[in-house]
Amino acid sequence: MMRILLFLATNLAVVLIASITLSLFGFNGFMAANGVDLNLNQLLIFCAVFGFAGSLFSLFISKWMAKMSTSTQIISQPRTRHEQWLLQTVEQLSREAGIKMPEVGIFPAYEANAFATGWNKNDALVAVSQGLLERFSPDEVKAVLAHEIGHVANGDMVTLALIQGVVNTFVMFFARIIGNFVDKVIFKNEEGQGIAYYVATIFAELVLGILASAIVMWFSRKREFRADDAGARLAGTSAMIGALQRLRAEQGLPVHMPDTLNAFGINGGVKQGLARMFMSHPPLEERIDALRRRG
């Protein structure tokens, strides 16, 4: 509950600060002087409502979406000793991390991967791939589970949803300002919103959305180091390093995790060049080096 209250309070603070900043810099006057009749305060509130509503809705349905998109089978009653071990290990790690026992599941994928999701740390889901269970040692699987429990205990799902809501708000906000400016100032349209407004707004949303994604992914990469640190504390540094080294050895395998879950998996794939800006995970070499420096 405290995280949701913080989420809502932050949303209001973002709207308030942005509104005051725009007024102090006289942006309303600048727009009016150029023939753009646009109430920026109302526009900002409108964009915040829709930007955060989408982010919050995605957060609340994240578990359901994860189960559907990965075909995750929840372990309610263990049928094998491996499933029994999996439940016991997650229960132990959750207790040590100070959170309630999450749902535990297995999803049918050959690549070694795992993810955690859920709208708060006491109502989460942790799932591992069949490939990871088959090829990783028990200590390595435990370290991967500890990493995912770290995500849950750190409240990363809410944090990333909050960041996404902020960038959604400003993408919508500035795209509409650009659209109005192009329509009224460049094309001199004086009757409502012309075709130039819609074309410019859509184009601006695409460009700003790409830039915003780079910001969100930067935060996502920072979270991975924190989750690795939590995994090292819960399962041991050597086990966490061993699990990441095994993931590195399998780096050539394709990752079939849905895009919406990539940020919450342990293995996000590899990208080169400018595409590295849009990686949800840091390179495994950097994560391993960070754990070695941890000692």
Backbone torsions as a table, in degrees:
resi	resn	phi	psi	omega
1	MET	NA	-40.9	-179.3
2	MET	-62.6	-36.3	179.8
3	ARG	-67.5	-37.8	178.6
4	ILE	-67.4	-41.5	177.3
5	LEU	-62.5	-40.8	177.5
6	LEU	-64.6	-39.5	177.5
7	PHE	-57.5	-50.5	-178.4
8	LEU	-67.1	-40.0	-180.0
9	ALA	-64.1	-39.2	179.1
10	THR	-65.8	-40.2	177.1
11	ASN	-56.8	-48.2	-179.6
12	LEU	-63.2	-39.1	-179.9
13	ALA	-64.9	-40.0	178.7
14	VAL	-61.3	-46.9	-179.9
15	VAL	-61.9	-45.3	-177.5
16	LEU	-63.9	-48.0	-177.9
17	ILE	-63.8	-43.5	179.4
18	ALA	-63.6	-40.3	179.6
19	SER	-63.3	-44.6	179.3
20	ILE	-64.6	-42.1	-179.8
21	THR	-61.5	-44.7	178.8
22	LEU	-62.4	-38.0	179.1
23	SER	-68.3	-43.3	-179.0
24	LEU	-62.3	-36.4	-179.9
25	PHE	-86.3	2.7	176.0
26	GLY	65.3	32.8	-176.5
27	PHE	-68.1	-34.7	177.6
28	ASN	-60.2	-44.4	-179.9
29	GLY	-64.7	-39.1	178.7
30	PHE	-61.6	-44.4	-179.5
31	MET	-64.5	-44.7	-179.1
32	ALA	-63.1	-39.4	-179.8
33	ALA	-64.0	-24.4	179.3
34	ASN	-99.8	16.1	174.5
35	GLY	81.9	15.6	179.5
36	VAL	-102.8	105.4	-179.2
37	ASP	-89.2	90.0	-174.1
38	LEU	-138.2	123.6	177.6
39	ASN	-83.7	102.2	-173.2
40	LEU	-68.5	-34.3	179.6
41	ASN	-64.3	-45.5	178.4
42	GLN	-65.9	-39.6	178.8
43	LEU	-62.7	-41.9	-179.8
44	LEU	-63.6	-42.6	178.7
45	ILE	-64.2	-43.6	178.2
46	PHE	-57.8	-47.6	-178.3
47	CYS	-66.7	-36.8	179.1
48	ALA	-65.5	-42.4	-180.0
49	VAL	-60.6	-48.6	-178.0
50	PHE	-74.6	-37.1	179.5
51	GLY	-64.0	-45.7	-179.2
52	PHE	-80.0	-28.6	178.6
53	ALA	-62.1	-43.9	179.2
54	GLY	-64.5	-41.4	179.8
55	SER	-66.2	-43.1	-179.5
56	LEU	-68.0	-39.4	177.7
57	PHE	-61.9	-44.1	178.2
58	SER	-60.9	-37.3	179.0
59	LEU	-63.5	-43.6	-175.9
60	PHE	-71.2	-27.6	-180.0
61	ILE	-101.5	11.0	-173.2
62	SER	-61.3	-40.5	-179.7
63	LYS	-64.4	-46.0	-179.5
64	TRP	-62.1	-44.8	179.8
65	MET	-63.7	-39.2	-179.9
66	ALA	-63.8	-43.8	179.5
67	LYS	-62.3	-42.8	-177.2
68	MET	-70.4	-44.7	-173.1
69	SER	-74.9	-23.6	-179.4
70	THR	-109.1	-2.1	-176.1
71	SER	57.5	37.5	-179.5
72	THR	-66.7	132.0	175.9
73	GLN	-100.2	116.5	-179.1
74	ILE	-75.5	136.0	177.5
75	ILE	-89.6	100.5	176.5
76	SER	-92.6	-44.4	174.2
77	GLN	-127.1	113.8	-177.3
78	PRO	-60.8	133.2	-179.3
79	ARG	-102.8	-17.4	-179.9
80	THR	-132.4	168.3	179.0
81	ARG	-68.2	-28.5	177.5
82	HIS	-66.4	-42.3	177.8
83	GLU	-67.3	-37.2	177.0
84	GLN	-62.5	-43.8	178.3
85	TRP	-62.9	-40.9	-179.1
86	LEU	-60.9	-46.7	179.0
87	LEU	-63.4	-44.1	-179.1
88	GLN	-64.5	-39.4	-179.5
89	THR	-66.7	-44.6	178.6
90	VAL	-64.5	-39.3	179.2
91	GLU	-62.9	-42.3	179.5
92	GLN	-65.1	-46.6	-178.7
93	LEU	-64.8	-38.8	179.4
94	SER	-64.6	-42.0	179.2
95	ARG	-63.1	-42.9	179.8
96	GLU	-67.5	-30.7	179.9
97	ALA	-83.8	-9.8	177.9
98	GLY	79.7	29.8	177.5
99	ILE	-124.0	164.0	175.8
100	LYS	-72.4	154.1	-180.0
101	MET	-60.0	119.8	177.0
102	PRO	-77.8	168.3	168.6
103	GLU	-67.0	147.4	-178.6
104	VAL	-123.1	134.2	-178.7
105	GLY	-144.8	168.0	176.3
106	ILE	-126.7	133.1	177.5
107	PHE	-116.3	144.5	-173.5
108	PRO	-79.1	92.6	177.3
109	ALA	-144.1	141.5	-178.5
110	TYR	-75.5	-35.2	-178.3
111	GLU	-67.8	153.2	177.2
112	ALA	-81.7	114.0	-179.7
113	ASN	-158.2	169.2	177.9
114	ALA	-160.7	161.2	177.3
115	PHE	-151.9	161.3	173.8
116	ALA	-132.8	141.4	177.2
117	THR	-155.6	173.7	-177.3
118	GLY	138.7	157.5	-172.8
119	TRP	-81.2	-15.1	170.2
120	ASN	-156.6	169.3	-170.7
121	LYS	-69.2	-16.0	178.8
122	ASN	-104.2	12.7	175.9
123	ASP	-146.5	61.6	-171.3
124	ALA	-112.7	173.5	175.1
125	LEU	-131.3	131.7	173.6
126	VAL	-121.5	126.3	-178.3
127	ALA	-134.8	148.2	178.8
128	VAL	-125.5	154.0	179.2
129	SER	-80.8	154.4	177.4
130	GLN	-62.3	-36.6	179.8
131	GLY	-63.0	-40.0	178.9
132	LEU	-63.8	-44.2	-179.5
133	LEU	-63.6	-34.3	-175.7
134	GLU	-77.5	-31.7	-170.4
135	ARG	-110.4	-16.0	-179.2
136	PHE	-94.2	149.4	176.5
137	SER	-72.3	161.7	178.6
138	PRO	-55.4	-40.2	179.2
139	ASP	-65.0	-38.3	179.5
140	GLU	-70.2	-40.0	176.5
141	VAL	-63.0	-42.2	178.4
142	LYS	-60.7	-40.1	179.6
143	ALA	-65.0	-41.1	177.1
144	VAL	-62.3	-44.7	177.5
145	LEU	-61.6	-39.2	178.7
146	ALA	-64.2	-38.8	176.0
147	HIS	-59.2	-46.4	-179.1
148	GLU	-68.4	-38.2	175.3
149	ILE	-62.7	-35.0	175.8
150	GLY	-60.5	-42.8	175.4
151	HIS	-56.5	-45.3	-177.8
152	VAL	-65.4	-49.5	-177.3
153	ALA	-63.9	-31.9	179.1
154	ASN	-78.9	-6.5	-179.1
155	GLY	69.2	32.5	-174.1
156	ASP	-66.1	-29.2	-179.6
157	MET	-64.2	-44.9	179.2
158	VAL	-68.2	-42.6	-179.0
159	THR	-58.8	-47.0	-178.7
160	LEU	-68.2	-35.0	176.3
161	ALA	-64.5	-39.0	177.7
162	LEU	-62.7	-47.1	179.2
163	ILE	-61.8	-42.1	179.3
164	GLN	-63.2	-38.7	177.9
165	GLY	-63.3	-40.2	179.1
166	VAL	-63.2	-48.4	-177.6
167	VAL	-69.6	-34.7	175.3
168	ASN	-58.1	-44.4	-178.7
169	THR	-58.4	-49.4	-174.6
170	PHE	-76.9	-27.0	172.8
171	VAL	-64.0	-49.1	178.6
172	MET	-61.8	-43.0	-175.0
173	PHE	-63.7	-55.3	-176.1
174	PHE	-71.7	-29.9	176.5
175	ALA	-62.9	-39.5	-179.9
176	ARG	-74.2	-32.4	174.0
177	ILE	-64.2	-44.6	178.6
178	ILE	-62.5	-43.7	179.2
179	GLY	-59.9	-43.6	178.1
180	ASN	-65.0	-41.0	-178.7
181	PHE	-63.6	-45.7	179.0
182	VAL	-62.3	-42.6	-176.5
183	ASP	-68.4	-44.3	-173.5
184	LYS	-88.4	-39.7	-173.1
185	VAL	-90.0	-46.2	-176.3
186	ILE	-81.2	-47.6	-177.7
187	PHE	-94.1	-1.5	174.1
188	LYS	55.1	35.7	178.2
189	ASN	-77.6	125.8	-176.9
190	GLU	-111.2	0.5	-177.9
191	GLU	-120.9	101.1	177.7
192	GLY	61.4	-147.5	-179.7
193	GLN	-111.0	119.2	-178.7
194	GLY	-86.4	-179.0	-178.8
195	ILE	-61.5	-29.4	179.6
196	ALA	-62.6	-35.4	178.7
197	TYR	-60.7	-48.7	-175.4
198	TYR	-69.0	-41.0	179.4
199	VAL	-65.3	-46.0	-178.7
200	ALA	-65.9	-38.2	179.7
201	THR	-64.9	-45.4	179.7
202	ILE	-63.1	-44.4	179.6
203	PHE	-62.9	-43.6	-179.7
204	ALA	-64.6	-38.7	178.5
205	GLU	-63.8	-38.1	178.4
206	LEU	-64.1	-47.9	-178.0
207	VAL	-67.2	-48.7	-179.6
208	LEU	-66.3	-32.9	178.1
209	GLY	-64.0	-38.0	177.2
210	ILE	-65.1	-45.3	178.2
211	LEU	-62.7	-40.5	179.9
212	ALA	-65.1	-36.0	178.5
213	SER	-62.0	-36.5	178.2
214	ALA	-63.5	-36.8	178.4
215	ILE	-66.8	-46.0	-179.7
216	VAL	-61.8	-41.7	-179.2
217	MET	-68.2	-31.2	176.0
218	TRP	-62.5	-44.7	176.5
219	PHE	-64.1	-38.8	179.7
220	SER	-61.0	-41.4	179.5
221	ARG	-64.7	-36.7	177.3
222	LYS	-63.1	-37.3	-179.6
223	ARG	-64.1	-33.0	-177.2
224	GLU	-64.4	-38.0	177.2
225	PHE	-63.3	-39.7	178.6
226	ARG	-66.5	-39.6	179.1
227	ALA	-68.3	-37.1	175.0
228	ASP	-61.9	-40.9	179.0
229	ASP	-63.6	-41.7	177.0
230	ALA	-63.9	-40.8	177.9
231	GLY	-62.2	-38.1	178.1
232	ALA	-66.2	-38.7	179.4
233	ARG	-67.9	-37.3	-175.3
234	LEU	-84.2	-35.1	-174.3
235	ALA	-116.0	-8.0	-178.1
236	GLY	104.2	139.2	-177.6
237	THR	-63.2	-42.7	-178.1
238	SER	-64.4	-38.2	178.4
239	ALA	-66.8	-39.2	-180.0
240	MET	-67.4	-42.3	176.8
241	ILE	-63.4	-41.4	179.2
242	GLY	-61.2	-41.2	179.4
243	ALA	-64.9	-42.0	179.0
244	LEU	-67.3	-35.2	177.4
245	GLN	-66.6	-37.7	175.8
246	ARG	-65.2	-40.1	176.4
247	LEU	-62.1	-39.5	179.0
248	ARG	-64.5	-37.8	179.7
249	ALA	-64.7	-25.7	-179.5
250	GLU	-102.5	18.9	-172.1
251	GLN	-64.6	-21.7	-179.6
252	GLY	-75.0	-15.7	-178.6
253	LEU	-73.1	141.0	178.3
254	PRO	-67.5	144.8	177.9
255	VAL	-101.2	120.2	-176.1
256	HIS	-103.7	15.1	178.2
257	MET	-64.4	134.6	176.7
258	PRO	-57.0	147.2	-178.0
259	ASP	-55.0	-36.1	-177.7
260	THR	-67.7	-16.2	-177.8
261	LEU	-110.4	-5.4	-177.2
262	ASN	-55.3	-40.2	-176.8
263	ALA	-67.7	-18.8	-177.3
264	PHE	-107.5	3.5	174.7
265	GLY	-85.5	173.0	178.4
266	ILE	-92.0	-20.9	-177.7
267	ASN	-126.4	112.3	-175.1
268	GLY	-102.3	7.3	-179.2
269	GLY	83.9	176.8	-175.1
270	VAL	-122.1	138.7	176.0
271	LYS	-133.0	156.6	-177.1
272	GLN	-121.9	160.4	176.0
273	GLY	63.7	-141.1	-179.6
274	LEU	-63.7	-24.2	180.0
275	ALA	-62.5	-20.3	178.1
276	ARG	-61.7	-26.4	177.9
277	MET	-64.0	-20.9	-175.9
278	PHE	-108.7	17.4	174.8
279	MET	-78.4	133.1	177.2
280	SER	-78.3	-19.5	-178.2
281	HIS	-124.7	144.6	172.4
282	PRO	-68.5	160.1	174.1
283	PRO	-56.1	143.3	-177.2
284	LEU	-60.5	-32.3	178.4
285	GLU	-60.6	-41.7	179.3
286	GLU	-66.4	-38.2	179.8
287	ARG	-68.1	-39.9	178.2
288	ILE	-65.7	-43.4	178.8
289	ASP	-62.0	-39.0	179.3
290	ALA	-63.6	-38.5	178.7
291	LEU	-71.5	-35.6	177.4
292	ARG	-66.0	-38.5	177.5
293	ARG	-68.0	-25.9	179.2
294	ARG	-63.5	-34.0	177.7
295	GLY	82.7	NA	NA
